[in-house]
Structure formats: structure tokens, C-alpha cells
């Protein structure tokens, strides 16, 4: 099960995240309110708690919405609108909701329109193609500040995300507030405001929680789409939302988690699930009512396997509200991987950093990478993923949507934990360079596979890259739920970088951590040299079929691949290859390796600070200190290895070989021809 994390994310329209609600978010409740904290560009004014009673507490099965009908409407005050200001409120209805209504026509939009804007434009669009408006209607005579129903005529032709909203055009200044309702969906309260100067929407879904510690983590703008047609929600409709893919050390219990969501218009009083692992099964009861579109998160355990292996775990819904249901129609699969602690591999930590030249706090992300490269030269791989500037690449848009849930700057560590690239997450990090806490958490998790780059050759014309990678597993598995993926990063790129540090801390530079303090003396805009910039991604989810089933303990699987160098690359000599071993089920980066690219033309001598590699009298000689060297043949097989403590000589058959040396300064790979 993917782990997503809470944040007040600032997203442009193209960056609106996917709508699977994180389990950790759904269950967290805080009882005490805290002091109101201002947020830059939020236009938030004072807290105002005027409530409107809902028109009906019954959930209408023809109401396409992500809001419960029995929740009162909250007036959330904003700063006043200005003359010529435009403000848009919108919500996203995900595919899992829209699929119930395909073929229906939206005949009315029920909402509350604030006073002050003489003209309002109602619209519907697909957020994945925002340039194409599906429906729009100008409104000059609707009621204001009360629940009203605006006529509409749009037929839902297929299952896709729908973004529904209205734009208000102000000719005079006016009080501005948002009608919002507690809900359980991401991207349900979106605001676009011409005053902020930012193009696109800000996601305010968690705003009340972040500012007031409101016990309702999610809020949605009050929008209901009243439809006519054969489709609609059912009275009772529970769906499993997945079973976790967990890892344990041998001898530990098999903990796992299951998510369930109620898509029915009636509250579900209880549910029973049956979980099976091999010959063992267990029933799990959930006895709390589950409201419309709300999510329940269950945890349990089953006996773990007694040998290192990965086995499937199946959960089925067998009872809802005391009534039996067909378990055959409600199955979801997860897995438990058991790793011998003596054979568990230390993970290389991969930071996917989300940044942009427009982002004034992002300089601390680049600084964090510099510090971490020095601190962990052999076990840390950074990938700087840009968005909203000239270094943005479409290859990485889905990663941004899924993992940049804390806004910018932020990062994902092995796609297992997310947070600030310098301070880290609240769960594992915190404090100066607190991201090291998140890295420590990831490194200590069970890991069942090594990952190596055997060779990576750049063609003479710098147009393609030949890659050989391998993985070795310390478990048995009947299937092969793993895959390789490849990333190219480039160093030495120039970009104009915004910098908020001199603006915010110019008078108090000592308030900034010492390793960030020089940012205060730099300009509010400066030309930065960007390293580790993401230029190419083979695929977020890995290349299908490049690992074979079954997975056998201690068996090496090798994969060769050819990458085309993309046209966005400025200097091929500045490229690095990053090879990722992915868990296809959990989505995490299980392990990784990186190396600079070497020319395909064979050479017979090579020298670095780590070692001198040469060919003489039919022998390959490696001379170095305090490092290691490995030699691979053209098939990717290791044919020689040595710890460098002087000269090591290898007599090999004529042919092409890749020599990889590593020491405290890094790893280098070169092609040698004998």
C-alpha cells in the first residue's frame, strides 16, 4: 500500500495529486485547537465559525459529490476580495466516484456563492486536460450566501476525473469567504486567486487542520452535482482499498494492514473481513460506523513464514452489517516478505527532490543534497526533479503528483517516506538536516535484494546508452513482483533561482541553521549551478518482464537495456545513470545504484585518484589503495574482484570488460579491451 503523507501542498493545476486518501491521515484526530498561524499567500483572515444547517441529512444516490450530506457548511473567512480580482473555488471528483454516474446528466449544481461578485462562471473540466472545458455557464442572477441550485446540462460520457468549480469576477472590493464541509478526499478544496500571482490552484484541503488543528483533516468546497439517469450510488457498497505489502525480519509476526471505503449512501455499522496467508486464516471485525466515502484502516497479524520468502496474503469481505456478502467478489491481495536479518541488504537511499527555480525556499534542498553527498558518498543517490521551470521534464509528472504531497521543496526517500529535503519528516526527521532521520529509517528496513550496474556505455555519437544491471535476492518467491527502472541525471546546468532567505532572515541571520546561513547573504534571485537534475525516466513503475519468475535465493538476474539519450541533455559527459530496483506492488525503491557514463570506445589505460587501470602482457592491472575493484565480462558476469591494497593483476581471455572501482570518493566504471 502506498504511503502518502500530510501537508499543506501548493500545487499548480497540472500538479494536483491523485485522490487515494492516506490511511494515516484518515485516522488521525487531535482534540485541542491551536493558535492560528498565517500562511504565505493564503489570504486567510480571521476564523469565523458561522454554520449553515444542511438541507437534508440523507445522502442522495443521484448526487455526484465527495461530501457527506449530513455535515453543516462552515464559512471560512478570507481577506477581502479586491476590485478586478478573480477567485475560483473548485473540487475534483475522482474516477472511483464518477464511474457510478457514467451516462447520467448533471442537471443542477448545488452550492453557496459568496456575495460581492456580480458575475459568476460555472464550469466542468477534466483536470488531466485543463485546456479543454467540458461545460461552462455564465450566471448573473443566482442567490448569494444561501444554498442554491444552479441549472446545468452536462452528460457524463465516460469514467474520468471531473473538476467542477465556479469563478467569481469582482468589480468592487467585497468580503470573501469559502463554503466548506468536512470530507475525506484530497483536492476537494481548490482555490485559484489572481491576487496571489500564482498560476493555477492552491490545494486548501488540509488548511483548517494545519492552521487550527481542526479534528477534521480534510475539507471540501460545498459543491454537489445533482444528476438524472440510471446510474448512482448504492445504499450499501463497501470496497476493499488494498492490503499492505509488508516486510518483516525472520521470527517477527506478520503484521499487515487493510483499507476499506464506504461508497454507499447508508452508514455501514460493521464489517467482517477474512484474511488468508497460506493455510492460515483469520477474521477481522470492524465495529465502528463508516460514513459516506469514509475510510477505515485495519491492522492485524498472521503467522509469518519460517524461512526467507515472499508470500501473498488475501483479504476478502465476508460480512457487512451482519449480512453475508459474496467473498469471491471482494478479494484484494497483498504480501508479506520475510527477510533473514543476517542476509538483509543495506539499502542505498534515493532522494527524489522536488524543486523549481521559482521556489524561494528550494535553495535549502540543493544545500541538503550537497551535505548528504559528503556525509554518505557511497549510499546516497539524489535526483533533483524540477517543476514549473525550464528544467521540468514530463517523464516525472506522475512522480510529482504521487509524492510531492508536501509542496515545494519536498522529497521522497525511496518512495517510502516524504518530507522536507533538509528538515525531513515529522515522523522520522526534524531539526537541522533532519532528513538523515528519514534516511536512517529507510536503511534499517528489511531489504531482500542487492542492485548493481555491471556496465553503462555511452555510444560514440552520444545518442544511446547500453546498460547492464543485475540483482540478487536473499528470499524465495514464486512470482517476480520486481522490476528495473532507469533515470538519467545531468550536472552543471544553469538556472535562475529565487531565494526567500534574504527577505525573511536578512535582519536575523542567526535564526537560520549554520549550514544554510550563507543563503541569507545571497540575492533574492541568482544564477545557480544545478546538479543531479532529472532528465529521463524509463518508467515510474519499472520495465515489464525484465525479472523472471520464480525468484530464487542467491540467484543473480541480469538485464540489458538500451536508452536513447533525450534531446534535453546539454552535455552527455555530465550524465549519470541511476538504476532502480522497484517493488511493483508497494511502489517503493527497494535498492539502487549509480555511475557516470563511459564512452563505448575501448581504451587500455585509465587513471583516477582511486586506482590506475592498465593492460600489459595480456593482463589487466589495477593499482590502488583503500578501495575495491570488480571486473565484469560482456555478459555482465563478475570475473574478478579485489580489495585495493597495492597492485592486483588479472589474466583474462581477450575481449571487452567493464572495470568498476570504488573508494570513499565514489564509484567509477570504465570499459577495457584486452
PyMOL commands that set and color helices and strands:
alter all, ss='L'
color gray80, all
select helices_A, chain A and resi 13-15+23-27+95-101+127-129+207-212+327-329+363-375+394-403+435-443+501-505+509-511+514-521+572-574
alter helices_A, ss='H'
color red, helices_A
select strands_A, chain A and resi 51-52+63-64+73-81+86-93+105-112+119-125+133-139+147-155+162-169+174-183+190-193+202-203+218-221+223-228+238-243+245-249+254-262+271-277+280-286+295-302+309-320+323-324+331-339+349-355+380-386+410-413+417-419+449-458+464-473+482-490+493-498+525-530+533-537+556-564+575-583+589-596+598-599+605-607+611-616+619-632+638-651+656-663+666-673
alter strands_A, ss='S'
color yellow, strands_A
deselect
rebuild
show_as cartoon
